[in-house]
Amino acid sequence: MTHLEPLPAEASGPLELTILMPCLNEAETLGVCVDKAMAYLKRSGISGEVLIADNGSTDGSQAIATAGGARVVAVPERGYGAALKGGIAAARGRYIIMGDADDSYDFSRLDAFVERLRAGTDIVMGNRFQGGIGPGAMPFLHRYLGNPVLSFLGRLFFGIEVGDFHCGLRGFNTEAVRKLRLETSGMEFASEMVVRASLAGLSIVEVPTTLKKDGRSRPPHLKTWRDGWRHLRFLLVYSPRWLFFYPGLVLILLGGTGVAALYPGPLSITPHLRLDIHTFLVAAMTVLIGVQAISFGVVARRYGALLGFLPASEDLERVLHAFSLERVLRAALVLGVLGLGFQIWAVSNWAQAGFGDLVFGATMRKLILGLTALVAAVQLALTAFLASVVEMPLKR
């Protein structure tokens, strides 16, 4: 283990490090965790504190923490993220290393985190897959499905080279993270910190860390499906491209291909598979859903940038500048006139037949295509007005 030299007093300020633990009824393991953290501060010579962000414990956790030399701050708002936010706000250290109070992480081995923080890294993530996961420490679904999938999506959506998105042991520069104004109160706080830090341009690295089976006799606070969904929901909401734009683009391409292929008439794929008017209708509806998804994506991305939780996009700004309200309305008008033309054509065919029986497929294709164009025109017009509303100055 690397020996860390304490920073000079004038460089470290009042405190260099806060070891932060969120706590909700952790009497079984909290004392061990506090002892390890205090011993680490003593061994390393780092000026620091152990801070317990108590989330309303009723099992005497507060007294155990105080007896071990830790400082306790009460956080009334319930939730993992809420407790950590309260602890971060109350921390006195230049750096914070946070970890669960269930004795699954080793607070006596924090040298790698401190080294990277002192070197200027904003966030130092632990990676349990690199450091080692003890028997029974991580449920099968978490280890082989939930964590790998969510970590992959985080890398895909945001380009963050982190292999263990949800490791609970991580260190960070206190002021840098405070400036992020993190908001979530649940387990998704772990994802929010990494995503918001990446969007803000903060530096993020990983160091190997170990995970062992926690020492509690009761079930963990983490709920597999509920908290997994909260993480996934957060990743999607913070990535309008993957939530709206890319799916919308795929739907438009697929639907447009179907419309183009089936407008001339039925299409035989195999002797037993023949696509006709019903598939044509599905393709047209697919195009409309795609148009709506892309519209939502543009507005959501712009709104996120205005609120400050997404960085401004130069590409989006150029698009919005090129497609002003008036230009989009003119395009919608042209599309609407085109759709109306198909409607008139369909009614004309019906009139020529004396408003009687028609060649069903041919007339319906014109009618469906015209309605699709009209609905798309209305969607574009409404989206243009909504984008203009979003552009209005936000009153604070």
C-alpha positions as CSV (number, residue, x, y, z in Angstrom):
1,M,0.0,0.0,0.0
2,T,1.3,3.4,-0.9
3,H,2.2,5.7,2.0
4,L,0.6,9.1,1.7
5,E,2.3,12.2,3.1
6,P,-0.1,14.7,4.6
7,L,-0.3,18.0,2.9
8,P,1.2,21.1,4.6
9,A,-1.3,22.9,6.8
10,E,-1.2,26.0,4.5
11,A,-2.0,23.8,1.5
12,S,-4.7,21.6,3.1
13,G,-6.7,24.3,4.8
14,P,-8.8,23.5,7.9
15,L,-9.5,19.9,6.7
16,E,-8.3,18.0,3.7
17,L,-10.7,15.0,3.8
18,T,-14.2,14.2,4.9
19,I,-15.1,10.5,4.9
20,L,-18.9,10.6,4.5
21,M,-21.3,7.7,5.2
22,P,-25.1,7.9,4.7
23,C,-26.8,6.1,7.6
24,L,-30.3,4.7,8.2
25,N,-30.4,2.2,11.1
26,E,-26.9,0.8,10.6
27,A,-26.1,0.1,14.3
28,E,-24.8,-3.4,13.5
29,T,-22.0,-2.2,11.2
30,L,-21.6,1.6,11.7
31,G,-19.1,1.3,14.6
32,V,-16.8,-0.9,12.6
33,C,-16.9,1.5,9.6
34,V,-16.2,4.6,11.8
35,D,-13.3,2.8,13.5
36,K,-11.7,1.9,10.2
37,A,-12.2,5.4,8.8
38,M,-10.8,7.1,11.9
39,A,-7.8,4.7,11.9
40,Y,-7.1,5.5,8.3
41,L,-7.0,9.3,9.0
42,K,-4.6,8.6,11.9
43,R,-2.4,6.3,10.0
44,S,-2.2,8.5,6.9
45,G,-1.7,11.7,8.8
46,I,-4.5,13.4,6.8
47,S,-6.4,16.2,8.5
48,G,-9.9,15.0,8.2
49,E,-13.2,14.0,9.7
50,V,-15.7,11.2,9.6
51,L,-19.1,12.5,8.9
52,I,-22.3,10.5,9.3
53,A,-25.4,11.8,7.4
54,D,-28.1,10.3,9.4
55,N,-31.4,9.8,7.7
56,G,-33.6,9.3,10.7
57,S,-32.1,6.3,12.4
58,T,-34.1,4.8,15.4
59,D,-31.6,2.1,16.5
60,G,-29.0,4.3,18.2
61,S,-26.7,4.8,15.2
62,Q,-26.2,8.4,16.1
63,A,-24.8,7.6,19.5
64,I,-22.5,4.8,18.1
65,A,-21.1,7.3,15.5
66,T,-20.5,10.0,18.1
67,A,-18.8,7.5,20.5
68,G,-16.4,6.5,17.7
69,G,-15.4,10.1,17.1
70,A,-17.5,10.9,14.1
71,R,-19.6,14.0,13.5
72,V,-23.3,13.4,12.9
73,V,-25.5,15.6,10.8
74,A,-29.3,15.0,10.7
75,V,-30.9,14.9,7.2
76,P,-34.7,14.9,7.5
77,E,-35.5,14.2,3.8
78,R,-35.5,10.4,3.3
79,G,-33.5,8.7,0.6
80,Y,-29.9,7.7,-0.2
81,G,-29.4,10.7,-2.4
82,A,-31.0,13.0,0.1
83,A,-28.7,11.8,2.9
84,L,-25.6,12.2,0.7
85,K,-26.6,15.7,-0.4
86,G,-27.0,16.7,3.2
87,G,-23.6,15.3,4.0
88,I,-21.9,17.0,1.1
89,A,-23.4,20.3,2.1
90,A,-22.2,19.8,5.7
91,A,-18.7,18.5,4.9
92,R,-15.7,20.5,6.0
93,G,-13.1,18.7,3.9
94,R,-11.6,19.9,0.6
95,Y,-12.2,16.3,-0.6
96,I,-14.9,13.8,0.2
97,I,-14.8,10.1,0.1
98,M,-18.2,8.6,0.4
99,G,-19.2,5.0,1.1
100,D,-21.9,2.9,2.6
101,A,-22.0,2.2,6.4
102,D,-22.7,-1.5,6.0
103,D,-19.0,-2.7,6.2
104,S,-19.0,-3.8,2.6
105,Y,-16.3,-1.2,1.7
106,D,-12.9,-1.0,3.4
107,F,-12.5,2.5,4.8
108,S,-8.9,1.6,5.9
109,R,-7.7,1.4,2.2
110,L,-8.4,4.8,0.7
111,D,-4.9,5.8,-0.5
112,A,-5.6,5.4,-4.2
113,F,-8.6,7.7,-3.9
114,V,-6.6,10.4,-2.1
115,E,-3.7,10.2,-4.5
116,R,-5.9,10.8,-7.5
117,L,-7.8,13.6,-5.7
118,R,-4.5,15.3,-4.8
119,A,-3.3,15.0,-8.4
120,G,-6.3,17.1,-9.4
121,T,-8.9,14.6,-10.5
122,D,-12.4,15.8,-9.8
123,I,-14.1,12.4,-9.2
124,V,-12.4,9.1,-8.4
125,M,-14.7,6.1,-8.8
126,G,-14.1,2.8,-7.3
127,N,-14.4,-0.2,-9.6
128,R,-15.5,-3.4,-7.8
129,F,-15.1,-5.6,-10.9
130,Q,-11.4,-4.6,-11.1
131,G,-10.7,-4.8,-7.3
132,G,-12.6,-7.9,-6.4
133,I,-16.2,-8.9,-5.3
134,G,-16.4,-11.3,-2.4
135,P,-18.7,-14.3,-2.2
136,G,-22.3,-13.2,-1.6
137,A,-21.3,-9.5,-1.8
138,M,-23.3,-8.6,-4.9
139,P,-26.6,-10.3,-6.0
140,F,-26.5,-12.3,-9.2
141,L,-28.8,-9.9,-11.1
142,H,-26.8,-6.9,-10.0
143,R,-23.5,-8.4,-10.9
144,Y,-24.3,-9.9,-14.3
145,L,-27.3,-7.8,-15.5
146,G,-28.2,-4.6,-13.7
147,N,-24.8,-3.0,-13.2
148,P,-23.2,-4.1,-16.5
149,V,-26.2,-3.0,-18.5
150,L,-26.7,0.3,-16.8
151,S,-22.9,1.0,-16.9
152,F,-22.9,0.2,-20.6
153,L,-25.8,2.6,-21.2
154,G,-24.0,5.3,-19.3
155,R,-20.9,4.9,-21.5
156,L,-23.0,4.8,-24.6
157,F,-25.2,7.7,-23.8
158,F,-22.6,10.0,-22.4
159,G,-19.2,8.7,-23.5
160,I,-18.1,8.2,-19.9
161,E,-15.3,5.6,-19.6
162,V,-16.5,4.2,-16.3
163,G,-16.9,0.5,-15.9
164,D,-18.7,0.5,-12.5
165,F,-21.3,3.3,-12.6
166,H,-22.9,2.4,-9.3
167,C,-19.9,1.8,-7.0
168,G,-20.8,3.3,-3.7
169,L,-17.2,4.1,-2.8
170,R,-16.0,7.2,-4.6
171,G,-14.1,10.4,-3.8
172,F,-14.5,13.8,-5.2
173,N,-13.5,17.5,-5.0
174,T,-16.1,19.0,-2.6
175,E,-16.6,22.3,-4.3
176,A,-16.7,20.8,-7.8
177,V,-19.5,18.5,-6.9
178,R,-21.4,21.2,-4.9
179,K,-21.4,23.3,-8.0
180,L,-23.3,20.5,-9.9
181,R,-26.4,21.1,-7.7
182,L,-27.3,17.5,-7.7
183,E,-31.0,17.0,-7.2
184,T,-32.1,13.3,-7.0
185,S,-33.0,11.9,-3.6
186,G,-32.9,8.1,-4.3
187,M,-30.4,5.5,-5.3
188,E,-30.2,7.1,-8.8
189,F,-28.0,9.8,-7.1
190,A,-25.0,7.5,-7.9
191,S,-25.8,7.9,-11.7
192,E,-26.6,11.6,-11.4
193,M,-23.2,12.4,-9.9
194,V,-21.3,10.7,-12.7
195,V,-23.5,12.0,-15.5
196,R,-23.7,15.6,-14.3
197,A,-20.0,15.6,-13.7
198,S,-19.3,14.4,-17.2
199,L,-21.7,16.9,-18.8
200,A,-19.9,19.7,-16.8
201,G,-16.5,18.6,-18.1
202,L,-15.2,17.3,-14.8
203,S,-12.4,14.8,-14.8
204,I,-13.3,11.2,-13.8
205,V,-11.1,8.2,-13.2
206,E,-11.5,4.8,-11.7
207,V,-9.4,2.9,-9.2
208,P,-9.8,-0.8,-8.2
209,T,-11.7,-1.3,-4.9
210,T,-13.0,-4.4,-3.1
211,L,-16.5,-5.3,-2.1
212,K,-17.4,-7.9,0.6
213,K,-20.7,-9.1,1.9
214,D,-22.1,-6.5,4.2
215,G,-22.4,-7.2,7.9
216,R,-26.1,-6.5,8.4
217,S,-28.6,-9.2,9.4
218,R,-31.5,-7.3,7.7
219,P,-32.1,-6.9,4.0
220,P,-30.4,-3.9,2.2
221,H,-32.3,-0.7,1.5
222,L,-31.6,-1.2,-2.2
223,K,-34.6,-2.6,-4.2
224,T,-33.5,-4.3,-7.3
225,W,-36.2,-3.5,-9.8
226,R,-37.4,-0.2,-8.3
227,D,-34.0,1.3,-8.0
228,G,-32.8,-0.2,-11.3
229,W,-35.7,1.5,-13.1
230,R,-34.9,4.8,-11.3
231,H,-31.3,4.6,-12.6
232,L,-32.5,3.8,-16.2
233,R,-35.1,6.5,-16.1
234,F,-32.5,9.0,-15.1
235,L,-30.1,8.0,-17.8
236,L,-32.8,8.3,-20.4
237,V,-34.1,11.7,-19.2
238,Y,-30.7,13.2,-19.3
239,S,-30.1,11.9,-22.9
240,P,-32.8,13.3,-25.2
241,R,-30.8,12.0,-28.2
242,W,-31.2,8.4,-27.1
243,L,-34.7,8.8,-25.6
244,F,-36.2,10.8,-28.5
245,F,-34.0,11.6,-31.5
246,Y,-32.4,8.3,-32.4
247,P,-35.5,6.2,-31.9
248,G,-37.5,8.8,-33.9
249,L,-35.0,8.8,-36.7
250,V,-35.2,5.0,-36.9
251,L,-39.0,5.0,-36.9
252,I,-39.1,7.6,-39.7
253,L,-36.7,5.6,-41.8
254,L,-38.5,2.3,-41.3
255,G,-42.0,3.9,-41.8
256,G,-40.9,5.9,-44.8
257,T,-39.4,2.8,-46.4
258,G,-42.7,0.9,-45.9
259,V,-44.7,3.8,-47.2
260,A,-42.6,4.1,-50.3
261,A,-42.5,0.4,-51.0
262,L,-46.3,-0.1,-50.5
263,Y,-47.7,3.0,-52.1
264,P,-47.7,1.6,-55.7
265,G,-49.6,-1.5,-54.5
266,P,-49.4,-4.8,-52.6
267,L,-45.9,-6.3,-52.1
268,S,-45.4,-10.1,-52.1
269,I,-42.4,-11.1,-49.9
270,T,-42.9,-14.9,-50.2
271,P,-45.7,-17.0,-51.8
272,H,-47.4,-17.0,-48.4
273,L,-46.5,-13.4,-47.2
274,R,-48.1,-10.5,-48.9
275,L,-48.1,-6.9,-47.5
276,D,-51.0,-4.6,-48.4
277,I,-53.0,-1.7,-47.2
278,H,-52.9,-2.7,-43.5
279,T,-49.1,-2.7,-43.5
280,F,-49.2,0.6,-45.4
281,L,-51.3,2.1,-42.6
282,V,-48.9,0.8,-39.9
283,A,-45.9,2.3,-41.8
284,A,-47.7,5.7,-42.0
285,M,-48.4,5.7,-38.3
286,T,-44.7,4.7,-37.6
287,V,-43.6,7.8,-39.5
288,L,-45.9,10.0,-37.4
289,I,-44.6,8.6,-34.2
290,G,-41.0,9.2,-35.4
291,V,-41.8,12.8,-36.3
292,Q,-43.3,13.3,-32.8
293,A,-40.3,11.7,-31.1
294,I,-37.8,14.0,-32.9
295,S,-39.9,17.0,-32.1
296,F,-39.9,16.1,-28.4
297,G,-36.1,15.5,-28.6
298,V,-35.4,19.0,-30.0
299,V,-37.6,20.8,-27.5
300,A,-36.4,18.6,-24.5
301,R,-32.7,19.2,-25.4
302,R,-33.2,23.0,-25.7
303,Y,-35.2,23.1,-22.5
304,G,-32.5,21.2,-20.6
305,A,-29.8,23.6,-21.8
306,L,-31.8,26.6,-20.8
307,L,-32.3,25.1,-17.3
308,G,-28.6,24.3,-17.0
309,F,-28.8,20.6,-16.4
310,L,-27.6,19.9,-19.9
311,P,-24.7,21.7,-21.6
312,A,-25.5,24.0,-24.5
313,S,-25.2,22.4,-27.9
314,E,-23.7,24.4,-30.7
315,D,-25.2,22.0,-33.3
316,L,-28.7,22.4,-31.8
317,E,-28.3,26.1,-31.7
318,R,-27.5,26.2,-35.4
319,V,-30.5,24.0,-36.1
320,L,-32.9,26.1,-34.1
321,H,-31.5,29.3,-35.8
322,A,-31.9,27.8,-39.2
323,F,-35.4,26.5,-38.4
324,S,-37.1,29.5,-36.9
325,L,-40.8,29.5,-36.0
326,E,-41.7,31.2,-39.3
327,R,-39.7,28.8,-41.4
328,V,-41.1,25.7,-39.7
329,L,-44.6,27.1,-40.1
330,R,-44.0,27.6,-43.8
331,A,-42.7,24.0,-44.1
332,A,-45.7,22.8,-42.2
333,L,-48.0,24.7,-44.5
334,V,-46.4,23.2,-47.6
335,L,-46.7,19.7,-46.0
336,G,-50.3,20.4,-45.1
337,V,-51.2,21.6,-48.6
338,L,-49.6,18.4,-50.0
339,G,-51.7,16.3,-47.6
340,L,-54.8,18.2,-48.4
341,G,-54.1,17.6,-52.1
342,F,-54.1,13.9,-51.5
343,Q,-57.4,14.2,-49.7
344,I,-58.9,16.1,-52.5
345,W,-57.6,13.5,-55.0
346,A,-59.2,10.7,-52.9
347,V,-62.5,12.4,-52.8
348,S,-62.3,13.2,-56.5
349,N,-61.9,9.5,-57.2
350,W,-64.9,8.8,-55.1
351,A,-66.9,11.4,-56.9
352,Q,-66.0,10.0,-60.3
353,A,-67.4,6.7,-59.0
354,G,-70.7,8.4,-58.2
355,F,-69.8,8.2,-54.5
356,G,-70.3,4.5,-54.7
357,D,-67.9,1.5,-54.5
358,L,-64.3,2.3,-55.1
359,V,-61.1,0.4,-55.8
360,F,-60.4,0.1,-52.0
361,G,-56.6,-0.2,-51.9
362,A,-55.8,2.6,-54.3
363,T,-58.1,5.2,-52.7
364,M,-57.1,4.3,-49.2
365,R,-53.5,4.7,-50.0
366,K,-54.1,8.3,-51.1
367,L,-56.3,8.9,-48.1
368,I,-53.8,7.5,-45.6
369,L,-50.9,9.4,-47.2
370,G,-52.8,12.6,-47.2
371,L,-53.8,12.2,-43.5
372,T,-50.3,11.4,-42.6
373,A,-49.0,14.5,-44.2
374,L,-51.7,16.7,-42.6
375,V,-51.0,15.2,-39.1
376,A,-47.3,15.7,-39.5
377,A,-47.8,19.3,-40.5
378,V,-49.9,19.9,-37.4
379,Q,-47.2,18.3,-35.3
380,L,-44.5,20.4,-36.8
381,A,-46.5,23.6,-36.3
382,L,-47.3,22.8,-32.7
383,T,-43.7,21.9,-32.0
384,A,-42.5,25.2,-33.5
385,F,-44.8,27.1,-31.2
386,L,-43.7,25.0,-28.2
387,A,-40.0,25.6,-29.0
388,S,-40.8,29.4,-29.0
389,V,-42.5,29.1,-25.7
390,V,-39.4,27.4,-24.3
391,E,-37.2,30.1,-25.7
392,M,-39.0,32.7,-23.6
393,P,-36.9,34.1,-20.7
394,L,-37.3,31.9,-17.6
395,K,-38.5,34.0,-14.6
396,R,-36.7,32.9,-11.5
